[in-house]
Amino acid sequence: MYVDIVSADSLYKSATLNKPKISIVIDDLGDNSIIAKQMLSLPAKMTAAILPQTPHAKLISEFATLNGHDVIMHLPMEAFTRPDLLGSNALLSSMDKETFTDVLDQNIASIPNIIGFNNHMGSLLTEDEEKMQWLMQEAKSKAFLFLDSKTTKNSVAENIAYETGVPTIGRDIFLDHKGVDISISEQFKKAKKIAFEEGKVVIICHPYPETLDFLKKQLINIEFEFELVGLGELMTINEQKLDLLPLSK
């Protein structure tokens, strides 16, 4: 009688493949290398979203890469409020295409190892179809991925990225967003529920001490139920699933 012997390694890979995926993105990195290193030393693969032209951008990017994390640029984009938080290197609705591209290229050059970007603020600019087309054309030419942080429900960024052929996905949960009337633990419960229902969830968090402490406790046992992946891997899985969908008639 023939017995099909399945290796422990293949069983592990199969089990891992079927686990819901959690992708944790740490926004607003670049100004404080100490807490950035602490968060990127946690026992999980994550994605470091680094603000361009910040004092510790290169150091944090190199540290993240060395520790097996993905690196993206946390790209400042004009919002409807608080222009004082944008800095001098933000993409603005008043820019012509040449200025827009020049600012974008300068920002990209300031962070090594990036595989894409997400928006920092951007409630105004991500509603601007023309500017998003310019942005995604540049992303396509550089083989970047795009994460829509969804700072506005009217964002067209994810749709235009998809139409342009840029690997894209949207944020599901802000884990520790200031001004949200729900605890970090409740947000995390919501994230796990989405992961179970959809097979994946994208969480954005920030380098706050309370977030670091929370994740330290949560990440100890989470891999029994979930697989923690970087955005690059999550995008690859997402693209493969889209390729398997039947064509509409």
C-alpha positions in Angstrom: 0.0 0.0 0.0 1.3 3.4 -1.0 1.6 5.9 1.9 1.8 9.6 1.1 4.4 11.0 3.6 3.9 14.7 4.3 6.8 16.5 5.9 6.5 18.6 9.0 7.8 21.5 7.0 5.1 21.2 4.4 2.4 20.9 7.1 3.7 24.0 8.7 3.7 25.9 5.5 0.2 24.8 4.7 -1.0 25.8 8.1 0.7 29.2 7.9 -0.7 29.8 4.4 -4.2 29.4 5.7 -3.9 31.6 8.7 -5.5 35.1 8.6 -2.9 37.7 7.8 -2.3 40.8 9.9 -0.2 43.6 8.5 0.9 46.2 11.1 2.2 49.5 9.7 4.0 51.9 12.0 3.4 55.5 10.8 5.2 58.7 11.6 8.7 57.3 12.0 11.7 59.4 11.4 12.1 61.9 14.2 12.7 59.6 17.1 15.1 56.6 16.6 14.8 55.2 20.1 11.1 54.3 20.1 11.3 53.4 16.4 14.0 50.8 17.2 12.0 49.5 20.2 8.9 49.0 18.0 10.9 47.4 15.2 12.5 45.0 17.7 9.1 43.4 18.6 8.7 39.7 17.6 6.7 40.3 14.4 7.2 41.3 10.8 5.9 44.8 10.3 6.1 47.7 7.9 8.0 50.9 8.8 6.3 54.0 7.3 9.0 56.7 7.5 8.4 60.5 7.0 10.8 61.8 4.3 13.6 64.2 5.0 13.4 63.6 8.8 16.6 63.4 10.9 16.6 59.6 11.5 14.9 58.4 8.3 18.0 56.6 6.9 19.0 55.1 10.2 15.5 53.8 10.9 15.2 52.4 7.4 18.4 50.5 7.6 17.5 49.2 11.1 14.1 48.1 9.8 15.6 46.3 6.8 18.2 44.6 8.9 15.4 43.2 11.1 13.4 41.9 8.2 10.7 44.6 8.0 9.3 46.3 5.0 10.0 50.0 4.5 7.6 52.5 2.9 7.5 56.3 2.7 4.9 58.1 4.8 4.3 60.7 2.2 2.9 64.1 3.4 -0.1 65.2 1.4 -2.2 68.3 1.8 -5.2 68.0 4.2 -8.3 70.1 4.9 -6.9 71.0 8.3 -3.6 71.6 10.2 -1.2 72.6 7.4 1.3 73.3 10.2 1.7 69.5 10.6 2.7 68.9 7.0 6.2 70.3 6.8 7.9 71.9 3.8 8.1 68.7 1.7 4.4 67.9 1.3 2.5 67.4 -2.0 0.0 70.2 -2.5 -3.0 70.8 -4.7 -1.6 74.1 -5.9 1.5 72.4 -7.4 2.0 72.0 -11.2 3.1 68.6 -12.4 6.8 69.5 -12.6 6.9 70.8 -9.0 4.8 67.9 -7.8 7.2 65.3 -9.4 10.3 67.2 -8.1 9.1 67.2 -4.5 8.1 63.5 -4.8 11.5 62.5 -6.1 13.3 64.5 -3.4 11.2 62.7 -0.8 11.9 59.3 -2.3 15.6 59.9 -2.4 15.7 60.7 1.4 14.7 57.1 2.5 16.6 54.0 1.3 15.0 50.6 0.8 11.4 51.7 0.3 9.0 49.5 -1.6 6.2 52.0 -1.8 4.4 54.6 0.2 1.2 55.6 2.1 -0.3 59.0 2.7 0.5 61.1 5.8 -2.6 63.3 6.3 -3.9 63.9 2.8 -7.6 64.3 3.3 -7.6 67.0 0.6 -5.1 65.6 -1.9 -6.4 62.0 -1.9 -9.8 63.4 -3.1 -8.0 65.1 -6.1 -8.2 62.8 -9.1 -5.7 64.6 -11.2 -3.0 64.7 -8.5 -3.6 61.1 -7.7 -3.2 60.2 -11.3 0.2 62.0 -11.3 1.2 60.2 -8.2 0.2 56.7 -9.3 1.9 57.2 -12.7 5.2 57.9 -10.8 4.5 54.9 -8.5 3.9 52.6 -11.4 7.2 53.7 -13.1 9.1 52.9 -9.9 7.3 49.6 -9.2 6.0 50.9 -5.9 3.0 49.7 -3.9 0.5 52.0 -2.3 -1.3 51.9 1.0 -4.3 54.2 1.2 -4.4 55.4 4.8 -8.0 56.5 4.2 -7.9 59.8 6.1 -11.1 60.7 4.2 -14.0 58.5 3.2 -13.9 60.3 -0.2 -10.4 59.2 -1.1 -10.0 58.2 -4.8 -6.3 57.2 -4.3 -6.8 53.4 -3.9 -9.1 53.2 -7.0 -6.7 55.2 -9.1 -3.8 53.2 -8.0 -5.7 50.0 -9.0 -6.6 51.4 -12.3 -3.0 52.5 -13.0 -1.7 49.0 -12.2 -0.1 49.9 -8.8 -0.4 47.2 -6.2 -2.7 48.7 -3.6 -4.7 48.1 -0.5 -6.6 50.2 2.0 -6.1 50.6 5.8 -8.7 48.8 7.9 -8.0 49.9 11.4 -6.3 52.9 13.1 -5.1 51.1 16.3 -4.2 54.1 18.4 -5.5 57.1 16.5 -5.9 60.2 18.7 -9.5 61.4 18.9 -11.1 58.0 18.3 -13.5 57.2 21.2 -12.6 53.5 21.5 -9.8 51.9 23.4 -6.7 50.4 21.7 -7.8 46.9 22.9 -11.2 47.3 21.4 -9.7 48.4 18.1 -7.4 45.4 18.1 -10.4 43.1 18.7 -12.1 44.7 15.7 -8.9 44.1 13.6 -8.8 40.4 14.5 -12.5 40.1 13.6 -11.8 41.6 10.2 -8.8 39.3 9.7 -11.0 36.2 10.5 -13.8 37.3 8.2 -11.7 38.7 5.3 -8.5 36.6 5.6 -6.4 39.8 6.1 -6.4 43.1 7.9 -4.2 46.2 7.6 -3.6 48.0 10.9 -1.9 51.4 11.2 -0.4 52.4 14.5 2.0 55.1 15.7 5.2 55.2 17.8 3.5 55.9 21.1 4.8 54.4 24.3 1.3 53.0 25.1 1.2 51.4 21.7 4.6 49.8 22.2 3.5 48.4 25.6 0.2 47.1 24.2 1.9 45.3 21.3 4.5 43.8 23.5 1.8 42.0 25.4 -0.4 41.1 22.3 2.3 39.8 20.0 3.5 37.0 22.3 0.8 34.5 21.4 -0.9 36.1 18.4 1.0 33.9 15.8 -0.9 30.8 17.1 -4.0 32.2 15.2 -2.6 34.7 12.7 0.4 35.3 10.5 2.0 38.7 10.8 3.3 39.9 7.4 4.8 43.0 5.8 2.8 45.0 3.3 4.9 43.6 0.4 3.9 40.0 1.2 0.3 40.9 1.9 0.1 42.7 -1.5 1.6 39.6 -3.2 -1.0 37.3 -1.6 -3.8 39.8 -2.5 -2.7 40.0 -6.1 -2.6 36.2 -6.4 -6.1 36.0 -5.1 -7.3 38.6 -7.6 -5.7 36.6 -10.4 -7.7 33.5 -9.4 -11.0 35.3 -9.5 -13.2 34.3 -12.5 -13.6 36.9 -15.2 -17.0 38.7 -15.2 -19.1 37.9 -18.2 
